[in-house]
Amino acid sequence: MREYLLVFLVALSVTYLLTVVAREIALRTGAVAAVRDRDVHAEPIPYLGGLAMLGGLIAAYLVAQQLPFLSGSDEFVFDDAGVVLLAGALVCAVGVIDDIFELDALTKLGGQVLAAGLLVSQGVRFYYFPGTDGTYYSLGDAQGAILTLVLVIGTMNAVNFVDGLDGLAAGVVGIGAAAFFVYCYQLSADNKLTLATTGALLSVALAGACTGFLPHNFHPARLFMGDSGSMLIGLVLSASALTLTGQFFGMPTSAGNSFFVTVLPVLLPISLLMVPIVDLVLAVVRRTRAGRSPMSADKQHLHHRLLEIGHSQRRAVIIMWLWAFTIAAGAVIVSLFDDAWVWWSLGSMLALTIALTFVLPRVQRPRKTGLGDTGLRENAAIEGRTDEADEPLLEPVDEPVDRSVQGYPGT
C-alpha cells in the first residue's frame, strides 16, 4: 500500500507542477476557451490541462518501475500499463490538436478509434464476459475488439460531455479511479493474489493526476483540461478496468455480491458516467423534438439546471461529485461485502445526496430581490445574460469587463 501511496503522490505532484507549463503552452499556441453563450466562465481560459495530467501519469509509471514491490511483479503489469499510456498519449495528442485548431467530429472520432485500436492490438481488451449465474462466456477476437471499442470510445466521449463545470470531470473520474483501486486491491488481498496489478497501478495514478489538476481547475478555473484531458482520463479509466479482465482468468471471489464482482470492471466506467450519459440522451431527444440538430448547443444540461434551482457553481460540482461517489463507492462496497451495514450505508449516502440536491436550495432560499435564485444570479453574473423578457438580471457595472486573456488574473 505504501508504494501505491507514493505512486499517487508522484502523479499528484507532477500534474500540479506541470499545469503551469501547460498553461503557458496554451497561451502561446492560442489554445484558449472563448466565452460562448452556453458557457459558465466569464473570461477566456487556456486549455491543454491534459498535457499536465499525461506528464503526471508517465512520471508515476516511471517511479513505480523503480519501487521494490511493484518492480518485482509479473512483467505484464508494466507491459499493459505502458500500452495504456501510449494509447493515452496518442489520444491526448489528438485532443491537443483539437484544442488548438478545432478538429471536426469525424476526425476526432478517428483518433479515438485509433487509440482504442492500439489497446486491442496489444492485448488490452475484453477476453470474457460474465454471466448472471457465475459462468463466463469466452469472447472471440472480433467480439472482444468490438466490445472494447464501444466501452473505451463511449467512456472518452462521456467524460468529454460531463466536462461542463469547473472541476466536474476531474473530480468524477478521480472518484471513480479511487473506487476502482480499492476494488482491485481488496479483491486481490481477499483471494491471496498478487497485489501488484495493472488495474490498481493505473487507477491510483489516475486518481493522483486528477487530484493534482483540481486546484487549478476548481471554480474559478485557471486552466481547462480540454479534449486532450477529457479523452485521456476517459481512456485510462476504461482501460484500467479492461486490464483486470485480461490478467485474471475468471474473477476472484469475495464475501460480497458475486454478480457485482464479475461485472464491476465493465459496470464501473459505465455507471460512474450514467448521469452524463442520461443527460446526453435527454439532450438529443430534447433538441430533436424542438426541430433542432442533436449537436446544437443549449443551456438545459443537468449542471445548468442545478444552477437554476439555486446552487452555486461550486456547490453544483460538489453535488455531482457526491452522486459519483455514491454510485462508485456503492458498487465497490456491494461487491466486496455482504453485511447489513452495507445497505444502511448505501441508503444513508443516497438520502444525503438527494437532500443536498433538491432540499438544500429550498432551505436556503435567497432573499426576494427580483433577481431569481442564487445559482441563476451567479450564472447570469458570469455571463452577463438577460432573461427572456430582455430585462437585465444584474445592475450594470460602471467598468467594462475585460474579456481578453491578458486581462485574466495570473497571466
C-alpha positions as CSV (number, residue, x, y, z in Angstrom):
1,M,0.0,0.0,0.0
2,R,2.9,2.4,0.7
3,E,4.2,2.1,-2.8
4,Y,0.8,2.8,-4.2
5,L,0.5,5.8,-2.0
6,L,3.9,7.0,-3.4
7,V,2.6,6.5,-6.9
8,F,-0.5,8.5,-6.1
9,L,1.6,11.4,-4.6
10,V,4.0,11.4,-7.6
11,A,1.1,11.7,-10.1
12,L,-0.5,14.4,-8.0
13,S,2.7,16.5,-7.5
14,V,3.9,16.3,-11.1
15,T,0.5,17.1,-12.5
16,Y,0.1,20.0,-10.2
17,L,3.5,21.5,-11.2
18,L,3.1,20.8,-14.9
19,T,-0.1,22.8,-15.1
20,V,1.9,25.9,-15.1
21,V,3.8,24.7,-18.1
22,A,0.7,23.5,-19.9
23,R,-1.0,26.9,-19.3
24,E,1.9,28.7,-20.8
25,I,1.9,26.4,-23.9
26,A,-1.8,27.0,-24.3
27,L,-1.4,30.8,-24.2
28,R,1.4,30.7,-26.7
29,T,-0.4,28.4,-29.1
30,G,-3.8,30.1,-28.8
31,A,-5.5,27.0,-27.2
32,V,-7.9,29.2,-25.2
33,A,-11.6,28.6,-24.5
34,A,-13.5,31.6,-25.8
35,V,-16.7,32.7,-23.9
36,R,-19.8,31.2,-25.6
37,D,-23.4,31.7,-24.7
38,R,-23.7,28.2,-23.1
39,D,-20.5,28.5,-21.1
40,V,-20.4,29.4,-17.4
41,H,-17.0,31.1,-17.4
42,A,-16.6,34.8,-18.0
43,E,-13.0,35.1,-19.2
44,P,-11.2,33.2,-21.9
45,I,-9.4,30.3,-20.1
46,P,-6.5,28.3,-21.5
47,Y,-6.9,24.6,-22.4
48,L,-4.2,21.8,-22.5
49,G,-4.6,20.6,-18.9
50,G,-4.4,17.1,-20.4
51,L,-0.7,17.6,-21.1
52,A,0.0,18.1,-17.3
53,M,-2.1,15.0,-16.5
54,L,-0.3,12.9,-19.0
55,G,3.0,14.0,-17.5
56,G,1.8,13.0,-14.1
57,L,0.7,9.6,-15.3
58,I,4.0,9.0,-17.0
59,A,6.0,10.1,-14.0
60,A,4.0,7.8,-11.7
61,Y,4.6,4.9,-14.2
62,L,8.4,5.5,-14.3
63,V,8.6,5.8,-10.5
64,A,6.6,2.6,-10.0
65,Q,9.1,0.7,-12.1
66,Q,11.8,1.5,-9.6
67,L,9.9,0.5,-6.4
68,P,10.9,-2.8,-4.8
69,F,7.4,-4.4,-4.6
70,L,5.9,-3.2,-7.8
71,S,9.0,-3.7,-9.9
72,G,9.1,-7.4,-8.8
73,S,5.6,-8.0,-10.2
74,D,4.9,-10.0,-13.3
75,E,6.1,-8.5,-16.5
76,F,2.7,-8.0,-18.0
77,V,1.8,-5.4,-15.2
78,F,4.0,-2.8,-16.7
79,D,3.7,-4.0,-20.3
80,D,-0.1,-3.4,-20.2
81,A,0.3,-0.1,-18.3
82,G,2.8,1.1,-20.9
83,V,0.3,0.2,-23.7
84,V,-2.4,2.1,-22.0
85,L,-0.2,5.2,-21.5
86,L,0.9,5.0,-25.1
87,A,-2.7,4.9,-26.3
88,G,-3.4,7.8,-23.9
89,A,-0.6,9.8,-25.3
90,L,-2.0,9.2,-28.8
91,V,-5.5,10.4,-27.9
92,C,-4.1,13.3,-25.9
93,A,-2.1,14.4,-29.0
94,V,-5.4,14.4,-31.0
95,G,-7.0,16.4,-28.2
96,V,-4.2,19.0,-28.3
97,I,-4.6,19.5,-32.0
98,D,-8.4,19.8,-31.5
99,D,-7.9,22.4,-28.7
100,I,-5.7,24.5,-30.9
101,F,-7.3,24.0,-34.4
102,E,-10.8,22.7,-33.6
103,L,-11.0,19.4,-35.5
104,D,-14.3,18.2,-36.9
105,A,-16.2,15.5,-35.0
106,L,-15.3,12.8,-37.5
107,T,-11.6,13.4,-37.3
108,K,-11.7,13.3,-33.5
109,L,-13.6,10.0,-33.7
110,G,-11.0,8.6,-36.0
111,G,-8.3,9.5,-33.4
112,Q,-10.3,7.8,-30.7
113,V,-10.8,4.7,-32.8
114,L,-7.0,4.6,-33.5
115,A,-6.2,4.8,-29.8
116,A,-8.7,2.2,-28.8
117,G,-7.5,0.0,-31.7
118,L,-3.9,0.2,-30.3
119,L,-5.2,-1.2,-27.0
120,V,-6.9,-4.1,-28.8
121,S,-3.9,-4.8,-31.0
122,Q,-1.6,-5.1,-27.9
123,G,-4.0,-7.4,-25.9
124,V,-5.7,-4.9,-23.7
125,R,-9.3,-5.9,-24.4
126,F,-12.2,-8.0,-23.2
127,Y,-11.5,-11.7,-23.1
128,Y,-14.7,-12.9,-21.5
129,F,-18.0,-11.6,-20.4
130,P,-19.6,-12.6,-17.1
131,G,-23.0,-14.3,-16.9
132,T,-25.7,-13.9,-14.3
133,D,-25.2,-17.5,-12.9
134,G,-21.4,-17.1,-12.2
135,T,-20.3,-18.5,-15.5
136,Y,-18.1,-16.8,-18.0
137,Y,-18.6,-16.5,-21.7
138,S,-15.4,-16.5,-23.7
139,L,-15.2,-13.9,-26.4
140,G,-13.6,-14.3,-29.8
141,D,-11.1,-11.7,-31.1
142,A,-13.7,-9.8,-33.1
143,Q,-16.3,-9.8,-30.3
144,G,-13.7,-8.7,-27.7
145,A,-12.4,-6.0,-30.0
146,I,-15.9,-4.6,-30.7
147,L,-16.9,-4.5,-27.0
148,T,-13.6,-2.9,-26.1
149,L,-14.0,-0.2,-28.8
150,V,-17.5,0.6,-27.6
151,L,-16.5,0.8,-23.9
152,V,-13.4,2.9,-24.4
153,I,-14.8,5.3,-27.0
154,G,-18.0,5.6,-25.1
155,T,-16.2,6.5,-21.9
156,M,-13.9,9.0,-23.6
157,N,-16.9,10.9,-25.0
158,A,-18.9,10.7,-21.8
159,V,-16.1,12.3,-19.8
160,N,-15.8,14.9,-22.5
161,F,-19.5,15.5,-22.2
162,V,-19.5,15.8,-18.4
163,D,-16.8,18.5,-18.5
164,G,-19.2,21.4,-18.3
165,L,-18.4,23.0,-14.9
166,D,-15.0,23.8,-13.3
167,G,-13.6,20.7,-11.7
168,L,-16.5,18.4,-12.6
169,A,-14.9,15.9,-14.9
170,A,-11.6,15.7,-13.0
171,G,-13.5,15.1,-9.7
172,V,-15.9,12.5,-11.1
173,V,-13.1,10.5,-12.8
174,G,-10.8,10.8,-9.8
175,I,-13.5,9.4,-7.5
176,G,-14.1,6.5,-9.9
177,A,-10.4,5.8,-10.2
178,A,-10.0,5.8,-6.4
179,A,-13.0,3.4,-6.0
180,F,-11.6,1.0,-8.7
181,F,-8.2,1.0,-6.9
182,V,-9.9,-0.1,-3.7
183,Y,-11.8,-2.8,-5.6
184,C,-8.6,-4.1,-7.2
185,Y,-6.5,-4.0,-4.1
186,Q,-9.1,-5.5,-1.7
187,L,-10.2,-8.3,-4.1
188,S,-6.6,-9.4,-4.6
189,A,-5.9,-9.3,-0.8
190,D,-9.1,-11.3,0.0
191,N,-8.1,-14.0,-2.5
192,K,-4.4,-14.1,-1.5
193,L,-3.4,-13.0,-5.0
194,T,-0.7,-10.6,-6.0
195,L,-1.4,-7.0,-5.0
196,A,0.5,-5.7,-8.0
197,T,-2.0,-5.4,-10.8
198,T,-2.2,-3.1,-13.8
199,G,-5.7,-2.0,-12.8
200,A,-4.5,-0.9,-9.3
201,L,-1.4,0.9,-10.7
202,L,-3.3,2.8,-13.4
203,S,-6.3,3.7,-11.2
204,V,-4.2,5.0,-8.3
205,A,-2.0,7.0,-10.7
206,L,-5.2,8.4,-12.5
207,A,-6.7,9.4,-9.1
208,G,-3.4,11.2,-8.3
209,A,-3.4,13.1,-11.6
210,C,-7.0,14.2,-11.3
211,T,-6.4,15.4,-7.7
212,G,-3.3,17.3,-8.7
213,F,-5.2,19.0,-11.5
214,L,-8.2,20.1,-9.4
215,P,-6.6,23.0,-7.6
216,H,-6.1,24.7,-11.0
217,N,-9.4,23.6,-12.3
218,F,-11.9,24.2,-9.5
219,H,-14.0,27.3,-9.7
220,P,-12.7,29.8,-10.6
221,A,-10.6,27.7,-13.0
222,R,-7.3,28.9,-14.3
223,L,-6.9,26.0,-16.7
224,F,-9.2,23.7,-18.5
225,M,-8.3,20.1,-19.3
226,G,-9.8,20.4,-22.8
227,D,-10.3,17.5,-25.1
228,S,-6.7,16.5,-24.5
229,G,-7.5,15.8,-20.9
230,S,-11.1,14.5,-21.1
231,M,-10.2,11.9,-23.7
232,L,-7.0,10.9,-21.9
233,I,-8.6,10.3,-18.5
234,G,-11.6,8.6,-20.1
235,L,-9.3,6.1,-21.9
236,V,-7.2,5.4,-18.8
237,L,-10.3,4.8,-16.6
238,S,-11.9,2.3,-19.0
239,A,-8.6,0.6,-19.9
240,S,-7.6,0.1,-16.3
241,A,-10.9,-1.9,-15.9
242,L,-10.1,-3.9,-19.1
243,T,-6.7,-4.9,-17.9
244,L,-8.3,-6.7,-14.9
245,T,-10.3,-9.0,-17.2
246,G,-7.1,-9.9,-19.2
247,Q,-4.9,-10.7,-16.2
248,F,-7.3,-13.0,-14.3
249,F,-9.0,-15.9,-16.0
250,G,-12.3,-15.6,-14.3
251,M,-12.8,-13.1,-11.5
252,P,-11.7,-13.9,-7.9
253,T,-14.4,-14.4,-5.3
254,S,-15.4,-12.2,-2.4
255,A,-17.7,-12.0,0.5
256,G,-19.9,-9.6,-1.3
257,N,-22.3,-10.0,-4.2
258,S,-20.7,-12.3,-6.7
259,F,-22.6,-10.9,-9.6
260,F,-21.2,-7.4,-8.9
261,V,-17.7,-8.8,-8.5
262,T,-17.9,-10.2,-12.0
263,V,-19.5,-7.2,-13.8
264,L,-17.8,-4.3,-11.9
265,P,-14.8,-4.0,-14.4
266,V,-17.5,-3.3,-17.0
267,L,-20.1,-1.7,-14.9
268,L,-17.9,0.9,-13.0
269,P,-16.9,3.1,-16.0
270,I,-20.5,3.0,-17.3
271,S,-22.3,3.5,-14.0
272,L,-20.0,6.3,-13.0
273,L,-20.8,8.2,-16.1
274,M,-24.5,7.2,-16.1
275,V,-25.6,10.7,-15.2
276,P,-23.9,12.4,-18.2
277,I,-24.9,9.6,-20.5
278,V,-28.6,10.1,-19.5
279,D,-28.1,13.8,-19.9
280,L,-26.7,13.2,-23.4
281,V,-29.7,11.1,-24.4
282,L,-32.1,13.7,-23.0
283,A,-30.3,16.4,-24.8
284,V,-30.6,14.6,-28.1
285,V,-34.4,13.9,-27.6
286,R,-35.0,17.5,-26.4
287,R,-33.3,19.1,-29.4
288,T,-34.8,16.7,-31.9
289,R,-38.3,17.3,-30.6
290,A,-37.7,21.1,-30.9
291,G,-36.7,20.6,-34.6
292,R,-33.0,21.4,-34.0
293,S,-29.9,19.4,-34.7
294,P,-28.9,17.0,-31.9
295,M,-25.5,18.6,-32.0
296,S,-26.8,22.1,-31.4
297,A,-25.9,23.6,-28.0
298,D,-28.3,24.7,-25.3
299,K,-28.3,25.6,-21.6
300,Q,-30.5,22.8,-20.3
301,H,-28.0,20.3,-19.2
302,L,-28.1,18.9,-15.7
303,H,-25.4,21.2,-14.4
304,H,-27.3,24.2,-15.8
305,R,-30.4,23.0,-14.1
306,L,-28.6,22.8,-10.8
307,L,-27.5,26.4,-11.2
308,E,-31.1,27.4,-12.0
309,I,-32.6,25.8,-8.9
310,G,-30.3,27.8,-6.6
311,H,-27.0,26.1,-6.4
312,S,-23.7,28.0,-6.8
313,Q,-21.2,26.6,-9.3
314,R,-19.0,25.1,-6.6
315,R,-21.9,23.5,-4.8
316,A,-23.3,22.1,-8.1
317,V,-20.0,20.5,-8.8
318,I,-19.7,19.1,-5.2
319,I,-23.2,17.6,-5.5
320,M,-22.3,15.9,-8.8
321,W,-19.2,14.6,-7.1
322,L,-21.4,13.2,-4.3
323,W,-23.6,11.4,-6.9
324,A,-20.4,9.9,-8.5
325,F,-19.2,8.8,-5.1
326,T,-22.5,7.2,-4.1
327,I,-22.5,5.2,-7.3
328,A,-18.9,4.2,-7.4
329,A,-18.5,3.5,-3.7
330,G,-21.8,1.7,-3.6
331,A,-20.8,-0.6,-6.4
332,V,-17.5,-1.4,-4.8
333,I,-18.9,-1.9,-1.3
334,V,-21.7,-4.3,-2.6
335,S,-19.0,-6.2,-4.5
336,L,-16.7,-6.7,-1.5
337,F,-19.0,-7.0,1.5
338,D,-22.4,-8.6,2.3
339,D,-23.5,-7.3,5.6
340,A,-26.5,-5.3,6.8
341,W,-24.3,-2.2,7.3
342,V,-23.6,-2.1,3.6
343,W,-27.3,-1.4,2.7
344,W,-27.7,1.0,5.6
345,S,-24.6,2.9,4.4
346,L,-25.8,3.0,0.8
347,G,-29.3,4.2,1.9
348,S,-27.7,6.9,4.0
349,M,-25.4,8.1,1.2
350,L,-28.3,8.2,-1.2
351,A,-30.6,10.0,1.1
352,L,-27.9,12.6,1.9
353,T,-27.2,13.2,-1.8
354,I,-30.9,13.6,-2.7
355,A,-31.4,16.0,0.2
356,L,-28.4,18.2,-0.8
357,T,-29.5,18.1,-4.4
358,F,-33.2,19.1,-4.0
359,V,-33.8,20.2,-0.4
360,L,-30.9,22.4,0.3
361,P,-31.8,25.1,-2.3
362,R,-35.3,25.3,-0.8
363,V,-34.0,25.6,2.8
364,Q,-31.5,28.3,1.8
365,R,-33.9,30.4,-0.2
366,P,-32.3,33.7,-1.4
367,R,-33.9,36.9,-0.1
368,K,-36.5,38.3,-2.5
369,T,-34.6,40.7,-4.8
370,G,-36.4,40.0,-8.0
371,L,-33.3,38.6,-9.5
372,G,-34.1,34.9,-9.3
373,D,-32.3,32.1,-7.4
374,T,-28.8,32.3,-6.2
375,G,-27.3,30.0,-8.8
376,L,-29.2,31.7,-11.6
377,R,-27.9,35.1,-10.5
378,E,-24.4,33.7,-10.3
379,N,-24.7,32.2,-13.7
380,A,-26.1,35.4,-15.1
381,A,-23.4,37.4,-13.4
382,I,-20.7,35.3,-15.0
383,E,-22.1,35.6,-18.5
384,G,-23.9,38.9,-18.4
385,R,-27.1,37.3,-19.7
386,T,-30.6,38.6,-19.7
387,D,-33.8,36.7,-19.2
388,E,-36.5,36.1,-21.8
389,A,-38.0,39.5,-21.4
390,D,-34.6,41.0,-22.0
391,E,-34.6,42.6,-18.6
392,P,-31.2,42.8,-17.0
393,L,-30.7,40.2,-14.3
394,L,-28.0,42.4,-12.8
395,E,-27.5,46.0,-12.5
396,P,-25.0,47.4,-15.0
397,V,-21.4,47.9,-13.7
398,D,-19.5,51.1,-14.1
399,E,-16.4,49.5,-15.6
400,P,-16.5,47.2,-18.6
401,V,-15.4,43.6,-18.2
402,D,-12.1,42.8,-19.8
403,R,-12.7,39.5,-21.7
404,S,-9.2,39.2,-23.1
405,V,-6.8,36.5,-22.0
406,Q,-4.3,39.1,-20.9
407,G,-6.9,40.5,-18.5
408,Y,-7.4,37.2,-16.7
409,P,-5.6,37.1,-13.3
410,G,-2.4,35.2,-13.3
411,T,-1.5,35.6,-17.0
